[in-house]
Amino acid sequence: MSTLADVAKLAGVSKSTASRALSGRGSVSTRTQERVSAAAEELGFVPSSAAESLATGRSRNIAVVTPFINRWFYAEVIDGVESALIGAGYDLTLYRLTNDTDQRKALFEYFLVRKGVDAVIALTLFVSDDEVQRLRKLGKPIVGIGGQIPGIPTFSIDDVRTAKRATEHLLELGHTRLIHIGGDQQKQLDFEVHSNRLKGFREALREANLSHSDDFFADDFDIAGGYRSALKALRDPQSRPTAIVAGSDEIAIGVMTAARELGIRIPEDLSIIGIDGHPLAETFGLTTMNQHPSRQGSMAVSEALAQLGGAWDESDDSHLELQVDLKIRASTAPPPD
């Protein structure tokens, strides 16, 4: 196996010069850098990340802390993070974190501190003031996705505004009998996504002077939850709505499955709109509010790398509201006569 000394000898430079040339740090001429790179390629030399960490104090590793790994939205964000990190020459360390006090203490006092990550991306998790300060003291930047957190820069969509716009799309088509199928209000995640999407739905109805009675069905925030709720909401033809705002695209797909099982045509008898921008939305012809989760991951990486590059203000708790696009497909149309 080739060593840095072998590369330096072949390139005709010192080990320290070869190290600077390969790491991109320090003053090395372009010609020397090219010569060292050619020597490394010829010898098949791959720099040791451990050695680089000792030399620079950086591990080139960024941690993502998330409450879920196997749910679509989180997987999409993590995919965006990973793609951006690979492009920047960084590794990803993934931690699944619940609200368990002991687990959080172990993560913030041991794993993130002693495992050598350079920065932390918190995905839809609220980070307490104490946890923020503990990482700040160690010089580890933090970026949040999903909601505002005092003391750190964050990105998120406005769930109230997004659900309201989804509802307005159906109102503009002429629907007056609408319901919302969303997440259980007693099983809130951080930043209260479930209740904020219900709030946006009801704001749109209120501004349209429509009633709120019997307008909400709650279940798990997935396809099965949407299917179960839709069977209840659509069972009686006399009270059946003409349009449904689903709390997520997965819920919407569950609703569509139940509607077709009941012989209800989409969109002739029932219009459905979702929220998120799930890849299956196009397959199902689902109108949705697309929040581009993979893009959110790459944006968080850009912010973390900017902080590592020196653009770090410990008082920065700026919040960027992300754009959500209405994508109209075949699942929404004017109500039946």
C-alpha positions as CSV (number, residue, x, y, z in Angstrom):
1,M,0.0,0.0,0.0
2,S,1.4,3.4,-1.0
3,T,2.0,6.1,1.6
4,L,2.2,9.8,1.6
5,A,6.0,9.5,1.6
6,D,5.9,7.5,-1.6
7,V,3.7,10.2,-3.3
8,A,6.0,12.9,-2.1
9,K,9.1,11.0,-3.5
10,L,7.5,10.4,-6.9
11,A,6.4,14.0,-7.2
12,G,9.8,15.3,-6.0
13,V,8.4,17.3,-3.1
14,S,8.4,17.1,0.7
15,K,5.8,15.2,2.7
16,S,4.4,18.4,4.1
17,T,4.0,19.9,0.6
18,A,2.3,16.7,-0.7
19,S,0.0,16.8,2.3
20,R,-1.0,20.4,1.5
21,A,-1.5,19.7,-2.1
22,L,-3.8,16.7,-1.5
23,S,-5.8,18.4,1.2
24,G,-6.2,21.7,-0.7
25,R,-5.1,23.6,2.3
26,G,-2.1,25.9,2.5
27,S,-0.1,27.6,-0.2
28,V,0.9,25.3,-3.0
29,S,1.3,26.2,-6.7
30,T,-1.0,24.9,-9.3
31,R,1.8,23.1,-11.0
32,T,2.9,21.4,-7.8
33,Q,-0.6,20.4,-6.9
34,E,-1.1,18.8,-10.4
35,R,2.2,16.9,-10.0
36,V,1.3,15.6,-6.6
37,S,-2.2,14.6,-7.7
38,A,-0.8,12.7,-10.7
39,A,1.7,10.9,-8.4
40,A,-1.1,10.0,-6.0
41,E,-3.3,8.7,-8.9
42,E,-0.4,6.7,-10.3
43,L,0.3,5.0,-7.0
44,G,-3.4,4.6,-6.1
45,F,-2.9,6.6,-2.9
46,V,-6.0,7.5,-0.9
47,P,-5.5,10.1,1.9
48,S,-6.4,8.8,5.4
49,S,-9.3,10.6,6.9
50,A,-8.0,9.9,10.4
51,A,-4.6,11.5,9.5
52,E,-6.4,14.5,8.0
53,S,-8.4,14.9,11.1
54,L,-5.3,15.0,13.3
55,A,-3.7,17.5,11.0
56,T,-6.7,19.8,10.6
57,G,-8.9,19.2,13.6
58,R,-11.7,18.4,11.2
59,S,-13.3,14.9,10.6
60,R,-15.0,15.9,7.4
61,N,-18.1,14.3,8.9
62,I,-21.5,15.9,9.5
63,A,-24.2,14.3,11.7
64,V,-27.9,14.3,10.9
65,V,-30.2,13.8,13.9
66,T,-33.7,12.7,12.9
67,P,-36.7,11.1,14.7
68,F,-37.3,8.7,11.8
69,I,-35.2,7.0,9.1
70,N,-37.8,4.8,7.4
71,R,-40.4,7.4,6.6
72,W,-40.5,8.9,3.1
73,F,-40.1,12.6,3.9
74,Y,-37.1,12.0,6.2
75,A,-35.5,9.6,3.8
76,E,-35.8,12.2,1.0
77,V,-34.2,15.0,3.1
78,I,-31.4,12.6,4.2
79,D,-30.8,11.7,0.5
80,G,-30.4,15.4,-0.3
81,V,-28.0,15.8,2.6
82,E,-25.9,12.8,1.6
83,S,-25.7,13.8,-2.1
84,A,-24.5,17.3,-1.1
85,L,-22.0,15.9,1.4
86,I,-20.5,13.5,-1.1
87,G,-20.1,16.3,-3.6
88,A,-18.3,18.3,-0.9
89,G,-16.1,15.4,0.1
90,Y,-17.8,14.8,3.5
91,D,-19.2,11.8,5.2
92,L,-22.6,11.4,6.9
93,T,-23.3,10.0,10.3
94,L,-26.9,9.3,11.0
95,Y,-28.5,9.3,14.5
96,R,-32.2,8.5,15.2
97,L,-33.4,10.4,18.2
98,T,-36.6,10.3,20.2
99,N,-37.7,12.6,23.0
100,D,-36.3,10.1,25.6
101,T,-34.3,12.2,28.1
102,D,-31.6,9.7,28.6
103,Q,-31.1,9.1,24.9
104,R,-30.9,12.8,24.2
105,K,-28.4,13.2,27.0
106,A,-26.2,10.4,25.7
107,L,-26.3,11.9,22.2
108,F,-25.4,15.5,23.0
109,E,-22.9,14.7,25.8
110,Y,-21.1,11.7,24.2
111,F,-21.8,10.8,20.6
112,L,-21.9,14.3,19.0
113,V,-19.1,15.5,21.3
114,R,-16.6,12.7,21.2
115,K,-17.3,11.0,17.9
116,G,-15.7,13.8,16.0
117,V,-18.5,15.3,13.8
118,D,-17.8,18.8,12.4
119,A,-21.4,20.0,12.4
120,V,-25.0,18.8,13.2
121,I,-28.2,19.0,11.1
122,A,-31.3,18.6,13.2
123,L,-34.2,17.3,11.1
124,T,-37.6,18.2,12.4
125,L,-36.3,18.0,16.0
126,F,-36.4,20.9,18.5
127,V,-33.0,21.4,20.0
128,S,-33.1,22.9,23.5
129,D,-31.0,25.9,24.6
130,D,-28.8,23.7,26.7
131,E,-28.1,21.4,23.8
132,V,-27.4,24.2,21.5
133,Q,-25.0,25.8,23.9
134,R,-23.2,22.5,24.6
135,L,-22.4,22.1,20.9
136,R,-21.6,25.8,20.4
137,K,-18.9,25.6,23.1
138,L,-17.3,22.8,21.2
139,G,-17.3,24.9,18.0
140,K,-19.8,22.7,16.2
141,P,-22.3,24.5,14.0
142,I,-25.9,23.4,14.0
143,V,-28.6,23.8,11.3
144,G,-32.3,23.0,11.7
145,I,-34.8,21.8,9.2
146,G,-38.6,21.8,10.0
147,G,-39.2,24.8,12.3
148,Q,-37.7,27.7,14.1
149,I,-35.2,27.1,16.9
150,P,-33.7,30.0,19.0
151,G,-30.0,30.3,18.5
152,I,-29.5,28.5,15.2
153,P,-30.3,29.1,11.5
154,T,-33.3,27.0,10.3
155,F,-35.3,26.2,7.2
156,S,-38.9,25.1,7.0
157,I,-42.1,25.5,5.0
158,D,-45.1,27.3,6.5
159,D,-47.5,24.4,7.2
160,V,-50.4,26.7,8.0
161,R,-50.0,28.7,4.8
162,T,-49.4,25.5,2.7
163,A,-52.5,23.8,3.9
164,K,-54.5,27.0,3.5
165,R,-53.3,27.3,-0.2
166,A,-54.2,23.6,-0.8
167,T,-57.7,24.3,0.5
168,E,-58.0,27.5,-1.5
169,H,-57.3,25.5,-4.7
170,L,-60.4,23.4,-4.0
171,L,-62.5,26.4,-3.1
172,E,-61.5,28.1,-6.3
173,L,-62.8,25.1,-8.2
174,G,-66.2,25.6,-6.5
175,H,-66.2,23.0,-3.7
176,T,-68.1,23.9,-0.6
177,R,-68.3,20.5,1.1
178,L,-64.7,19.9,2.2
179,I,-63.1,17.8,4.9
180,H,-59.5,17.5,6.1
181,I,-57.9,14.1,6.8
182,G,-54.7,14.5,8.8
183,G,-52.6,13.4,11.7
184,D,-53.7,12.6,15.2
185,Q,-53.5,15.8,17.2
186,Q,-52.4,13.8,20.3
187,K,-49.4,12.4,18.4
188,Q,-47.7,15.6,17.4
189,L,-44.2,15.7,16.2
190,D,-42.0,18.7,17.0
191,F,-43.2,21.9,15.4
192,E,-46.8,20.7,15.4
193,V,-47.2,19.8,11.8
194,H,-50.5,18.0,12.3
195,S,-52.3,20.9,14.0
196,N,-50.7,23.6,11.8
197,R,-52.1,21.9,8.6
198,L,-55.5,21.6,10.2
199,K,-55.3,25.3,11.2
200,G,-54.5,26.3,7.6
201,F,-57.4,24.2,6.3
202,R,-59.9,25.8,8.7
203,E,-58.5,29.3,8.1
204,A,-59.4,28.9,4.4
205,L,-62.9,27.6,5.2
206,R,-63.5,30.5,7.6
207,E,-62.5,33.1,5.1
208,A,-64.9,31.5,2.6
209,N,-67.7,31.6,5.2
210,L,-68.0,27.8,5.3
211,S,-68.9,25.7,8.4
212,H,-66.3,23.8,10.4
213,S,-68.6,21.1,11.8
214,D,-67.5,17.5,11.2
215,D,-64.7,18.7,9.0
216,F,-61.8,16.6,10.4
217,F,-60.8,13.0,10.5
218,A,-57.5,12.0,12.3
219,D,-55.4,8.8,12.1
220,D,-51.8,7.8,11.5
221,F,-49.9,10.1,9.1
222,D,-49.5,7.4,6.4
223,I,-51.4,5.5,3.6
224,A,-53.1,3.1,6.0
225,G,-54.3,6.1,8.2
226,G,-55.7,7.8,5.1
227,Y,-57.5,4.7,4.0
228,R,-59.1,4.1,7.4
229,S,-60.3,7.7,7.7
230,A,-61.6,7.8,4.2
231,L,-63.7,4.7,4.7
232,K,-65.4,6.5,7.6
233,A,-65.7,9.9,5.9
234,L,-67.0,8.5,2.5
235,R,-69.4,5.8,3.8
236,D,-72.6,7.8,3.7
237,P,-73.5,9.2,0.3
238,Q,-75.8,11.9,1.9
239,S,-73.1,13.5,4.0
240,R,-70.1,12.7,1.7
241,P,-67.8,15.6,0.9
242,T,-67.0,16.6,-2.7
243,A,-63.3,17.4,-1.8
244,I,-60.7,16.3,0.7
245,V,-57.5,18.1,1.8
246,A,-55.1,15.4,3.0
247,G,-52.4,16.2,5.5
248,S,-49.8,14.4,3.4
249,D,-49.5,12.8,0.0
250,E,-49.3,9.4,1.7
251,I,-52.7,10.1,3.4
252,A,-54.1,11.2,0.1
253,I,-53.0,8.0,-1.6
254,G,-54.8,6.0,1.2
255,V,-57.9,8.2,0.5
256,M,-57.8,7.5,-3.2
257,T,-57.5,3.7,-2.5
258,A,-60.6,3.8,-0.3
259,A,-62.6,5.9,-2.7
260,R,-62.0,3.6,-5.6
261,E,-62.9,0.6,-3.4
262,L,-66.2,2.4,-2.6
263,G,-66.9,3.0,-6.3
264,I,-66.3,6.8,-6.0
265,R,-64.7,8.3,-9.1
266,I,-61.8,10.7,-8.8
267,P,-62.1,13.6,-9.7
268,E,-65.7,13.3,-11.1
269,D,-67.2,12.5,-7.7
270,L,-64.4,13.5,-5.3
271,S,-61.4,15.8,-5.6
272,I,-58.3,15.1,-3.5
273,I,-55.2,17.2,-2.8
274,G,-52.2,16.2,-0.8
275,I,-49.1,18.0,0.7
276,D,-45.4,17.1,0.4
277,G,-44.5,16.1,-3.2
278,H,-44.2,12.4,-2.8
279,P,-42.7,10.5,-5.9
280,L,-45.9,8.4,-6.0
281,A,-48.1,11.6,-6.4
282,E,-47.3,11.6,-10.1
283,T,-48.1,7.9,-10.5
284,F,-51.5,8.4,-8.8
285,G,-52.2,11.7,-10.7
286,L,-52.4,13.4,-7.3
287,T,-52.6,17.2,-7.1
288,T,-50.2,18.2,-4.3
289,M,-48.3,21.0,-2.6
290,N,-44.6,20.1,-3.4
291,Q,-42.2,21.1,-0.7
292,H,-39.0,19.6,-2.3
293,P,-37.6,17.7,0.7
294,S,-34.4,16.7,-1.0
295,R,-33.6,20.3,-1.8
296,Q,-34.1,21.1,1.9
297,G,-31.3,18.6,2.7
298,S,-28.9,20.1,0.3
299,M,-29.6,23.6,1.5
300,A,-28.9,22.6,5.1
301,V,-25.5,21.2,4.0
302,S,-24.7,24.5,2.2
303,E,-25.4,26.4,5.4
304,A,-23.4,24.0,7.6
305,L,-20.4,24.2,5.2
306,A,-20.6,28.0,5.1
307,Q,-20.5,28.0,8.9
308,L,-17.5,25.7,8.9
309,G,-15.8,28.0,6.3
310,G,-16.0,30.9,8.7
311,A,-19.5,32.4,8.1
312,W,-20.5,31.5,11.6
313,D,-22.3,33.9,13.9
314,E,-23.3,32.4,17.2
315,S,-26.2,34.8,17.5
316,D,-27.6,33.8,14.1
317,D,-31.1,32.3,14.4
318,S,-32.3,33.4,11.0
319,H,-35.2,31.4,9.6
320,L,-35.8,30.9,5.8
321,E,-39.3,30.0,4.8
322,L,-39.1,27.6,1.9
323,Q,-41.1,27.8,-1.3
324,V,-43.9,25.2,-1.8
325,D,-45.3,24.8,-5.3
326,L,-48.9,23.8,-6.2
327,K,-48.7,21.0,-8.7
328,I,-52.1,20.4,-10.3
329,R,-52.8,16.9,-11.7
330,A,-55.9,14.8,-12.4
331,S,-57.2,14.3,-8.8
332,T,-58.9,17.8,-8.6
333,A,-61.7,19.2,-10.6
334,P,-64.9,21.2,-10.1
335,P,-67.5,19.5,-8.0
336,P,-70.2,17.3,-9.5
337,D,-73.5,19.0,-10.5
